[in-house]
Every structure is written in C-alpha cells, then in structure tokens.
Amino acid sequence: MTLRRLVSHSAGLTVPGFPGYAAGEEVPSLLQVLDGQKPANSTPLRVDSETTYFSTEADLPVTFIKNDKGEVTEMISSLGGRAWKAKKIK
C-alpha cells in the first residue's frame, strides 16, 4: 500500500466517506485529494503533527516515519485497529 494508492482510493480499502471515482471520471492529483480540491470528492487530510495527518471523515491517521537524516522512509496508516506499513518507493 502506498500513500498515492490510499488517497486515490485504489489501495483496495473500503472506508466510509471515500466514494472513489468511476471509470472515465476525472481523477484528482495527490495534492488535490490531500487538500480536498476539485475534482476530489472527499474532505482534506489535516495535520496532527509534523509527521501525522488525519481525515476529518474517517478514523484514518497517516504517519510518516523519518530516518536520522530527517528523510521519510516509510508510511504507516491505521484503520480499525490494524496498521499498514508502506516503504518509500525510490
């Protein structure tokens, strides 16, 4: 699972409040989804801390893990008591 697939609703998760996009419908960019801008059809993610973001519609925090150099190396998303880790793609 990647952040891109998670916020584009193509990660295979069913989450209330995220309707997804029909075939042939305009799909928003990652930044449009994160900021809730059209054509995104969901609310924006909000900052909880420097490395943690959350949705105002679903209990779906997203946390970015940094190494000693301050570089993001992975992401952890939690839903329903389960956590999914995704390594950074280079």
MDTraj code that builds the backbone (N, CA, C; nanometers):
import mdtraj as md
import numpy as np

residues = "MET THR LEU ARG ARG LEU VAL SER HIS SER ALA GLY LEU THR VAL PRO GLY PHE PRO GLY TYR ALA ALA GLY GLU GLU VAL PRO SER LEU LEU GLN VAL LEU ASP GLY GLN LYS PRO ALA ASN SER THR PRO LEU ARG VAL ASP SER GLU THR THR TYR PHE SER THR GLU ALA ASP LEU PRO VAL THR PHE ILE LYS ASN ASP LYS GLY GLU VAL THR GLU MET ILE SER SER LEU GLY GLY ARG ALA TRP LYS ALA LYS LYS ILE LYS".split()
xyz = np.array([
    [0.0838, -0.1164, 0.0000],
    [0.0000, 0.0000, 0.0000],
    [0.0887, 0.1232, 0.0000],
    [0.0576, 0.2156, -0.0852],
    [0.1308, 0.3416, -0.0899],
    [0.0349, 0.4545, -0.0568],
    [0.0898, 0.5704, -0.0169],
    [0.0067, 0.6871, 0.0097],
    [-0.0710, 0.7247, -0.1151],
    [-0.0063, 0.7182, -0.2305],
    [-0.0725, 0.7527, -0.3565],
    [-0.1958, 0.6642, -0.3794],
    [-0.1812, 0.5311, -0.3599],
    [-0.2947, 0.4400, -0.3797],
    [-0.3999, 0.4604, -0.2718],
    [-0.3567, 0.4922, -0.1498],
    [-0.4505, 0.5137, -0.0409],
    [-0.5403, 0.6339, -0.0685],
    [-0.4813, 0.7473, -0.1009],
    [-0.5618, 0.8678, -0.1207],
    [-0.6286, 0.8742, -0.2566],
    [-0.5861, 0.7917, -0.3521],
    [-0.6565, 0.7862, -0.4806],
    [-0.7658, 0.6793, -0.4774],
    [-0.7848, 0.6189, -0.3599],
    [-0.8890, 0.5190, -0.3380],
    [-0.8702, 0.3957, -0.4259],
    [-0.7450, 0.3620, -0.4541],
    [-0.7178, 0.2428, -0.5346],
    [-0.6348, 0.1403, -0.4575],
    [-0.6293, 0.1536, -0.3248],
    [-0.5494, 0.0635, -0.2422],
    [-0.6263, -0.0607, -0.1996],
    [-0.7521, -0.0708, -0.2377],
    [-0.8308, -0.1884, -0.2040],
    [-0.8972, -0.1820, -0.0680],
    [-0.8986, -0.0658, -0.0038],
    [-0.9648, -0.0496, 0.1250],
    [-1.1042, 0.0072, 0.1045],
    [-1.1983, -0.0374, 0.1841],
    [-1.3312, 0.0201, 0.1823],
    [-1.3462, 0.1018, 0.3084],
    [-1.3562, 0.2321, 0.2916],
    [-1.3632, 0.3229, 0.4047],
    [-1.4864, 0.4119, 0.3882],
    [-1.5748, 0.4195, 0.4876],
    [-1.6896, 0.5087, 0.4763],
    [-1.6437, 0.6523, 0.4536],
    [-1.7116, 0.7238, 0.3660],
    [-1.6773, 0.8624, 0.3414],
    [-1.5849, 0.8827, 0.2240],
    [-1.5321, 0.7769, 0.1656],
    [-1.4451, 0.7874, 0.0492],
    [-1.5119, 0.7152, -0.0675],
    [-1.5871, 0.7876, -0.1499],
    [-1.6633, 0.7227, -0.2555],
    [-1.5810, 0.6709, -0.3729],
    [-1.4596, 0.7174, -0.3908],
    [-1.3783, 0.6729, -0.5036],
    [-1.4214, 0.7412, -0.6321],
    [-1.3779, 0.6891, -0.7466],
    [-1.4039, 0.7517, -0.8755],
    [-1.4434, 0.6455, -0.9764],
    [-1.5468, 0.6747, -1.0532],
    [-1.5959, 0.5814, -1.1547],
    [-1.5017, 0.5798, -1.2743],
    [-1.5046, 0.4702, -1.3478],
    [-1.4232, 0.4594, -1.4692],
    [-1.4583, 0.5746, -1.5630],
    [-1.3575, 0.6412, -1.6156],
    [-1.3760, 0.7525, -1.7074],
    [-1.3953, 0.8869, -1.6390],
    [-1.4171, 0.8859, -1.5078],
    [-1.4330, 1.0100, -1.4327],
    [-1.2950, 1.0718, -1.4090],
    [-1.2887, 1.2046, -1.4058],
    [-1.1612, 1.2718, -1.3811],
    [-1.1109, 1.2354, -1.2415],
    [-0.9852, 1.1957, -1.2345],
    [-0.9236, 1.1570, -1.1080],
    [-0.8313, 1.2701, -1.0630],
    [-0.8452, 1.3139, -0.9392],
    [-0.7627, 1.4243, -0.8907],
    [-0.6181, 1.3832, -0.8688],
    [-0.5320, 1.4824, -0.8632],
    [-0.3919, 1.4579, -0.8302],
    [-0.3813, 1.4297, -0.6807],
    [-0.2670, 1.3817, -0.6378],
    [-0.2427, 1.3544, -0.4970],
    [-0.2649, 1.4811, -0.4140],
    [-0.2118, 1.5951, -0.4592],
    [-0.2263, 1.7197, -0.3833],
    [-0.3713, 1.7658, -0.3772],
    [-0.4484, 1.7462, -0.4849],
    [-0.5899, 1.7824, -0.4822],
    [-0.6658, 1.6985, -0.3802],
    [-0.6341, 1.5699, -0.3712],
    [-0.7000, 1.4831, -0.2735],
    [-0.6618, 1.5256, -0.1325],
    [-0.5337, 1.5469, -0.1086],
    [-0.4882, 1.5846, 0.0256],
    [-0.5496, 1.7157, 0.0714],
    [-0.5722, 1.8091, -0.0232],
    [-0.6248, 1.9406, 0.0115],
    [-0.7764, 1.9507, -0.0070],
    [-0.8406, 1.8456, -0.0574],
    [-0.9845, 1.8464, -0.0768],
    [-1.0309, 1.9346, -0.1917],
    [-0.9434, 1.9600, -0.2891],
    [-0.9771, 2.0449, -0.4039],
    [-1.0411, 1.9622, -0.5141],
    [-1.1316, 2.0237, -0.5916],
    [-1.1945, 1.9573, -0.7060],
    [-1.0877, 1.9111, -0.8035],
    [-1.1007, 1.7963, -0.8634],
    [-1.2158, 1.7084, -0.8667],
    [-1.2233, 1.6078, -0.7512],
    [-1.1449, 1.6263, -0.6442],
    [-1.1530, 1.5354, -0.5295],
    [-1.2947, 1.5381, -0.4730],
    [-1.3444, 1.4241, -0.4313],
    [-1.4796, 1.4172, -0.3768],
    [-1.4788, 1.3755, -0.2299],
    [-1.3711, 1.4067, -0.1605],
    [-1.3607, 1.3767, -0.0183],
    [-1.3032, 1.4982, 0.0544],
    [-1.3165, 1.4975, 0.1846],
    [-1.2638, 1.6087, 0.2634],
    [-1.1118, 1.5997, 0.2714],
    [-1.0468, 1.7111, 0.2986],
    [-0.8998, 1.7106, 0.3031],
    [-0.8444, 1.6372, 0.4246],
    [-0.7177, 1.5997, 0.4133],
    [-0.6449, 1.5473, 0.5288],
    [-0.5928, 1.6670, 0.6068],
    [-0.5925, 1.6572, 0.7365],
    [-0.5475, 1.7665, 0.8218],
    [-0.4228, 1.7250, 0.8989],
    [-0.3411, 1.8229, 0.9322],
    [-0.2153, 1.7988, 1.0030],
    [-0.2434, 1.7807, 1.1512],
    [-0.1888, 1.6718, 1.2079],
    [-0.1963, 1.6466, 1.3514],
    [-0.0625, 1.6801, 1.4166],
    [0.0450, 1.6491, 1.3453],
    [0.1804, 1.6821, 1.3907],
    [0.2682, 1.6913, 1.2662],
    [0.3956, 1.7096, 1.2845],
    [0.4869, 1.7217, 1.1709],
    [0.4848, 1.5979, 1.0810],
    [0.4559, 1.4829, 1.1387],
    [0.4608, 1.3592, 1.0609],
    [0.3279, 1.2843, 1.0544],
    [0.2221, 1.3348, 1.1179],
    [0.0948, 1.2637, 1.1209],
    [-0.0185, 1.3498, 1.0656],
    [-0.0970, 1.2889, 0.9787],
    [-0.2116, 1.3538, 0.9167],
    [-0.3342, 1.2674, 0.9416],
    [-0.4545, 1.3278, 0.9360],
    [-0.5759, 1.2502, 0.9561],
    [-0.6873, 1.3050, 0.8686],
    [-0.7837, 1.2205, 0.8413],
    [-0.9018, 1.2597, 0.7656],
    [-1.0076, 1.3077, 0.8633],
    [-1.0829, 1.4092, 0.8232],
    [-1.1918, 1.4561, 0.9089],
    [-1.3157, 1.3700, 0.8926],
    [-1.3189, 1.2807, 0.7933],
    [-1.4345, 1.1946, 0.7689],
    [-1.4190, 1.0540, 0.8243],
    [-1.2981, 1.0055, 0.8324],
    [-1.2762, 0.8671, 0.8748],
    [-1.1613, 0.8632, 0.9751],
    [-1.1646, 0.7648, 1.0622],
    [-1.0557, 0.7462, 1.1587],
    [-0.9411, 0.6781, 1.0853],
    [-0.8658, 0.7562, 1.0104],
    [-0.7627, 0.7017, 0.9230],
    [-0.6358, 0.7869, 0.9319],
    [-0.5628, 0.7780, 1.0447],
    [-0.4388, 0.8547, 1.0534],
    [-0.3305, 0.7984, 0.9617],
    [-0.2504, 0.8872, 0.9078],
    [-0.1374, 0.8510, 0.8227],
    [-0.0134, 0.9128, 0.8867],
    [0.0854, 0.8285, 0.9192],
    [0.2076, 0.8743, 0.9845],
    [0.3275, 0.8442, 0.8966],
    [0.4146, 0.9428, 0.8811],
    [0.5369, 0.9259, 0.8033],
    [0.6535, 0.9071, 0.8984],
    [0.7343, 0.8027, 0.8741],
    [0.8497, 0.7703, 0.9574],
    [0.9747, 0.8258, 0.8907],
    [1.0557, 0.8968, 0.9707],
    [1.1790, 0.9562, 0.9181],
    [1.3009, 0.8848, 0.9754],
    [1.4100, 0.8848, 0.8977],
    [1.5356, 0.8292, 0.9462],
    [1.6136, 0.9370, 1.0207],
    [1.7362, 0.9062, 1.0613],
    [1.8188, 1.0006, 1.1374],
    [1.8513, 1.1275, 1.0592],
    [1.8443, 1.1210, 0.9268],
    [1.8716, 1.2377, 0.8418],
    [1.7473, 1.3235, 0.8185],
    [1.6331, 1.2801, 0.8732],
    [1.5089, 1.3533, 0.8549],
    [1.4373, 1.3207, 0.7248],
    [1.4813, 1.2139, 0.6566],
    [1.4194, 1.1724, 0.5308],
    [1.3065, 1.0742, 0.5594],
    [1.1948, 1.0904, 0.4894],
    [1.0836, 0.9969, 0.5055],
    [1.1229, 0.8633, 0.4439],
    [1.1084, 0.7567, 0.5223],
    [1.1465, 0.6235, 0.4751],
    [1.0273, 0.5296, 0.4608],
    [0.9205, 0.5556, 0.5363],
    [0.8015, 0.4724, 0.5248],
    [0.6801, 0.5470, 0.5771],
    [0.5636, 0.4876, 0.5528],
    [0.4378, 0.5436, 0.5949],
    [0.3600, 0.4353, 0.6680],
    [0.2890, 0.4745, 0.7719],
    [0.2026, 0.3814, 0.8435],
    [0.0624, 0.4409, 0.8438],
    [-0.0336, 0.3619, 0.8001],
    [-0.1739, 0.4024, 0.8013],
    [-0.2485, 0.3053, 0.8906],
    [-0.3360, 0.3582, 0.9742],
    [-0.4109, 0.2745, 1.0679],
    [-0.5593, 0.2864, 1.0396],
    [-0.6278, 0.1733, 1.0445],
    [-0.7716, 0.1717, 1.0233],
    [-0.8306, 0.0549, 1.0994],
    [-0.9272, 0.0822, 1.1842],
    [-0.9948, -0.0243, 1.2575],
    [-0.9028, -0.1076, 1.3438],
    [-0.8013, -0.0455, 1.4024],
    [-0.7084, -0.1175, 1.4877],
    [-0.5987, -0.1914, 1.4137],
    [-0.5992, -0.1874, 1.2809],
    [-0.4946, -0.2514, 1.2005],
    [-0.4040, -0.1443, 1.1427],
    [-0.2775, -0.1752, 1.1304],
    [-0.1807, -0.0814, 1.0737],
    [-0.1196, -0.1403, 0.9478],
    [-0.1048, -0.0587, 0.8475],
    [-0.0401, -0.0975, 0.7225],
    [0.0827, -0.0140, 0.7059],
    [0.1943, -0.0798, 0.6759],
    [0.3208, -0.0095, 0.6513],
    [0.3503, -0.0099, 0.5022],
    [0.4052, 0.0984, 0.4562],
    [0.4452, 0.1084, 0.3162],
    [0.5829, 0.1729, 0.3117],
    [0.6762, 0.1071, 0.2462],
    [0.8113, 0.1611, 0.2291],
    [0.8107, 0.2684, 0.1210],
    [0.9003, 0.3631, 0.1326],
    [0.9135, 0.4671, 0.0327],
    [0.9623, 0.4047, -0.0993],
    [0.8986, 0.4437, -0.2083],
    [0.9401, 0.3978, -0.3403],
    [1.0373, 0.5001, -0.3947],
    [1.1520, 0.4515, -0.4419],
    [1.2548, 0.5452, -0.4919],
    [1.2420, 0.5670, -0.6378],
])
top = md.Topology()
chain = top.add_chain()
for i, resn in enumerate(residues, 1):
    res = top.add_residue(resn, chain, resSeq=i)
    for name in ("N", "CA", "C"):
        top.add_atom(name, md.element.get_by_symbol(name[0]), res)
traj = md.Trajectory(xyz[None], top)
